[in-house]
């Protein structure tokens, strides 16, 4: 596929981060997608998103979430480096995967991602995510922990950041299971 080869060329062919191809191109993915594995990762192409690399810890999380068939869909950007404290990210149709040496590699999706964006992403008070999105809270709630607190989401209450002394007080009452809900 020309776009996959073009991406491999842009990444330095066999002398780049991807190294040599380790499989032929494989088609039959969701929405007409194609991928090719390399020594250093893979290049994925779809008609809607074009060709993008997939490698390292970010690829590992994407795999855990079901690759293109999961909540994130296909990658829409290359891996972007140079964030605060050595962080990186890659955007997908359904969100992003964010990685930092201190906090690990985690998905960033939906209303929780939108709230994190409103706080300034990794440059804001919350810093980087430290866990995946955790679901199954009381009344359909979910949360994601960050270096500086958490973002909590509930169908009834919306999505809000939680940090500092107010979070500590909420924790002392039992979080969403306590008297404050």
MOCORMO-V956895 format. One line per field, one symbol per residue. ss: DSSP state (H for helix, E for strand, C for the rest). phi: phi as a letter, one per 40 degrees, with the letter a starting at -180 (. if undefined). psi: psi as a letter, one per 40 degrees, with the letter a starting at -180 (. if undefined). A space follows every 10 residues. Layout:
ss->???
phi->???
psi->???
This chain:
ss->CHHHHHHHHH CCHHHCCCCC ECCCCECCCH HHCEEEEECC EEEEEECCCE EEEECHHHHH HHHHCCHHHC CCCCECCCCE CCCHHHCEEE EECCEEEEEE CCCEEEEEEH HHHHHHHHCC HHHCCCCCEC CCCEECCHHH CEEEEECCEE EEEECCCEEE EECHHHHHHH HHCCHHHCCC C
phi->.dcccccccc cgfcccccgc cbaccbbgcd fgcbbbcbdb iabbbadcbg bacaagcccd cdcdcgfccc ccgccbbccb bgcdfgcaab cbdbiabbba dcbgbacbbf ccccccdcch fcccccgccb bccbbgcdfg caaacbdbia bbbadcbgba caagcccccc ccchfccccc g
psi->hddddddddd efaeeaddai ieiiihaeih feiiihiide bihhiiddea hiihiadddd ddddefaeea ddaiieiihh ieihfeiiih iidebihhhi ddeahiihia ddddddddef aeeaddaiie iihhieihfe iiihiidebi hhhiddeahi ihiadddddd deefbeeade .
